[in-house]
Amino acid sequence: MPKVFLERIRKMIEDIDKFESANVRQAFRLNTLKFSGRTLERMKSYARIESVPWYENGFFVNDYTRLGNTFEHFLGDIYVQDASSMIPPTLVDENVRLIVDMCAAPGSKATQVAQDRASATIIANDINIHRLKALQSNISRLGCLNVVATNYDAKNFPNVEADAVILDAPCSSDGMLFRDEHFFSKWSLKRVRAFSRLQKALIERAYDILRPSGELIYSTCTSSREENEEVVEHLLDARDAKLERIDLPFRRGLGMDECVRVWPQDYRTETFFVAKIRKVS
């Protein structure tokens, strides 16, 4: 890891040695729209499975790395997904009717909220037409009949009165560094700052398409304060918004106790940040 990157991490956490030696596990989500009761038993015959503490349909896999090649994956009984990525959909209120996932591809959160909020309609949007194809494929494979895919630039998303918006924003993605040995070939502070500018535009638009008292779930898979707390602070300054506390067993945000940060050394997941914001008016 580059010295400049580690110095940034050292300013955020004390257990830097544990961070450097972290070993991230694969995880999957049971697709309750399709799976049979035999799915888990079948998987336990070839993998050591452990429940994800914060999501009842999530499971860690401790000794098997080819989940994408399994029978269960092809059938749509499971969706391969990092356990930290399962957090945002769990924060969506139960009685919502219209949910917008603004940057949805390849569909992990849109398809998760589709199974957990079956009475809602989900608009799963992505700007990239090639990623949109993967999104549409996953919607079909998992049998998500309450999801429609759209292809808008999220900064200019059409006016709707959404009950909830999920903004899993494009980011510098340093949560992926434990899976991608070439990650640091594209990481830079310039890239971090560019994403921060984009995220601030996206979070404003996400907030503006909410109905009054609607909720915005903002998340990234990166550690940088510029892309996390700074983006949330920008929205709180720009709009009449209220930050709500997330009561989950993770470390708190940097100077923002309402938010949570997931570090890889804690649960052997990717790095993750989540905030929940309520529209006041």
Buried (B, 14 or more C-beta within 10 A) or exposed (E): EEEEBEEBBEEBBEEBEEBEEBEBBBBBBBBBBBBEEEBBEBBEEEBEBBEBEBBEBBBBBEEBEEBEEBEBBEBBBBBBBBBBBBBBBBBBBEEBEBBBBBBBBBBBBBBBBBBBBEEBBBBBBBBEEEBBBBBBEBBEBBBBEBBBBBEEEBEEBEEEEBBBBBBBBBBBBBBBBBEEEEBEEEBBEEBBEEBBEBBBBBBBBBBEBBBEEBBBBBBBBBBBBBBBBBBBBBBBEEBEBBBBEBEBEBEEBBEBEBBBBBBBBBBBBBBBBBBBBBBEE
